Amino acid sequence: MRRARRRDPVSKEKSGSSRGYYHSIPGGGMASSGIESGVPHFREVAVMRQPQSPIIQGLVMPPTRELSIALLAGLALLCATCLLPGIVFFETGDLSHNRERAPAGLYEGAGWRYQGEYKEFLGTAISPRHFITAVHLGKGSETFVQRSWFTGEEFDRVYFINPNFNEGNGSLDIPGTDLRIFEVFGEFPAYAGLYATSDEVGREVVMMGRGRARGEAVRRFGQTRGWSWAPEDERSRWGTNTVDGFSETGNRGPMLVTDFDDVRGRDECQATYGDSGGGVFISKGGDWKLAGILFGADSVYDTNTICGDGSEFLASMFDGAGFYVGRDDDSCDDWTLVSAANDLDESRSYASRISSSAPAIQAVIQSAIEDKAKTASQRFVEWLSDFGIKAGEGVVNDSEADGSPDLLEYLAILNPASRDDRGIPFSVEGSGDKLLFRVRARLDASERGLSWEIQAAFNLETSEFRKVNGLRKIGQTHSLSEGVQIVEYEMSRPGEDLMFYRLQVRLEEE
């Protein structure tokens, strides 16, 4: 028994309330693809029970590469500023303080729900499908994960990053800054607005990070001067501070600067190694907006200027007078004695300033914001127009007459204007007493108002198609370069000698 081929010559027939294109299959079975009157698009596949052969008539799904996640290390340290992969609080060493719970009271809504995990760090959603983080974190992760403690939902939201964004670069860097934008498949339920005015100085900020908390006290002459950093735990926390000024970091661009003192009380914090990419938010007019992305902090201290003696340490200092700040590098001439006179006595955190780059960022994300406002039908029509198909033709059409209606190809991201697109949106295979179904669907299907259902009928002329019960989802692989997922379902083989299966695709109504 041979397998049915999609591009065999076809004959047009009527069958009850259905109309479609039917492909003859030896042995009397049929596979059809078409549109039921008044019902969304589908693909049908006939399954014949033949004791002499275990082969199931259907369509063969080409193999799909399952992608793995590779993590890249962060870039090297810059001068005495440590690139941040946790938060140290001024008045508490409680590791659970502000950990994995949203700000409340005066700080309710302060950007926490827009955070997500990128690699071992954080990023902030800034449009329905974009997030922003720090360039120095590098690339390598294929996902952006909004944990349940960020969103308040029961489950984590996992978004796959679009490798085709920015003409295949996979990300877009804002020139002259440490700001990098990624695009995801799907849509965020909410996203941060941009702080676009240059009046940040003196304003209170809420900052988020994921890394080290407060360790042992650093003492001098019997007095606590700051705290060393605890080991990394990669737990997300938030804290507060005040913008004290601005700083320039060469090709890393303008920075917001906060220092480590006791102005903000119990929640006063300093960024540490681990916080890079975290969002910094300012409230203006009752609305918390993204004002910065954490970049670095003054962090490496020593009691002397001797090279290589192993006495340097990482700390957050509120009074570093008498210590040296710098690094034991090869030249060993980079240590500076801290004093109130040179204004280095308080450790500082630095965040890439959003307001300076707000127009450039907005230009990148504007199309996603506009798409969010469109209806599902409008987005479908726009997709068709990209292939030269006029509005309205694709609702019931199979534009290239390949047996796959346009809406089905929209779900599967196949070319509705070409018969040469070899992707298969739906297939059925059999092995022993099991049937295996595969559905090819775009990763942003639900956000585009698309849904699907596998249905079955005993006879095309006398039976109605009904939802298949007993399906078990057994696997899911992704092709990020195509923006699709292959979803696999399994069920026990039915007892009937002949069954017809179809994939019904629905487009959300206005």
FENBEL-V788056 format. One record per backbone hydrogen bond with DSSP energy under -1.0 kcal/mol. CO is the residue of the C=O (numbers start at 0). NH is the residue of the N-H. Records with the same first field share a line. If there is no record, write none. Layout:
BEGIN
CO = NH  NH
END
This chain:
BEGIN
4 = 7
10 = 21
12 = 19
14 = 17
16 = 36
17 = 14
18 = 34
19 = 12
20 = 32
21 = 10
22 = 30
24 = 27
28 = 24
30 = 22
31 = 43
32 = 20
33 = 41
35 = 38
40 = 504
42 = 502
44 = 500
46 = 498
49 = 52
77 = 80
79 = 298
80 = 77
83 = 275
85 = 271
87 = 269
93 = 96
95 = 98
103 = 106
104 = 107
106 = 109
108 = 110
110 = 113
111 = 114
113 = 124
115 = 122
116 = 144
117 = 120
120 = 117
122 = 115
123 = 131
124 = 191
127 = 187
128 = 183
129 = 125  126
130 = 181
131 = 123
132 = 179
133 = 136
134 = 137
135 = 74
139 = 69
141 = 160
143 = 158
144 = 116
145 = 156
146 = 149  150
147 = 151
156 = 145
158 = 143
159 = 184
161 = 164
163 = 167
164 = 169
165 = 168
171 = 180
173 = 176
177 = 134
178 = 173
179 = 132
180 = 171
181 = 130
182 = 161
192 = 289
199 = 202
202 = 242
204 = 240
205 = 280
206 = 238
208 = 236
210 = 232
212 = 229
215 = 227
217 = 224  225
219 = 222
222 = 219
224 = 317  318
225 = 217
226 = 315
227 = 214
235 = 99
236 = 208
238 = 206
239 = 268
240 = 204
242 = 201
244 = 256
246 = 254
248 = 251
249 = 252
252 = 248
253 = 352
254 = 246
255 = 350
256 = 243  244
257 = 348
264 = 267
266 = 239
267 = 89
269 = 87
271 = 274
272 = 211
274 = 277
275 = 121
277 = 293
278 = 207
279 = 290  291
280 = 205
281 = 288
283 = 286
286 = 283
288 = 281
289 = 194
290 = 353
291 = 279
292 = 351
293 = 276
294 = 83
295 = 349
296 = 81
298 = 314
299 = 325
300 = 312
301 = 323
312 = 300
313 = 228
315 = 226
316 = 346
319 = 322
322 = 337
323 = 301
324 = 335
326 = 328
335 = 324
337 = 321
338 = 343
344 = 319
346 = 259
347 = 297
348 = 257
349 = 294  295
350 = 255
351 = 292
353 = 356
356 = 360
357 = 361
358 = 362
359 = 363
360 = 364
361 = 365
364 = 368
365 = 369
366 = 370
367 = 371
370 = 373
374 = 378
375 = 379
376 = 380
377 = 381
378 = 382
379 = 383
380 = 384
381 = 385
383 = 386  388
384 = 387
389 = 392
396 = 405
397 = 400
404 = 408
405 = 409
406 = 410
407 = 411
408 = 413
410 = 441
414 = 417
424 = 439
426 = 437
428 = 435
430 = 433
432 = 492
433 = 430
434 = 490
435 = 428
436 = 488
437 = 426
438 = 486
440 = 484
441 = 444
443 = 447
444 = 449
445 = 448
448 = 507
450 = 505
452 = 503
453 = 467
454 = 501
455 = 465
456 = 499
458 = 462
465 = 455
471 = 489
474 = 487
476 = 485
478 = 482  483
482 = 442
483 = 478
484 = 440
485 = 476
486 = 438
487 = 473  474
488 = 436
489 = 471
490 = 434
496 = 48
498 = 46
499 = 456
500 = 44
501 = 454
503 = 452
505 = 450
END
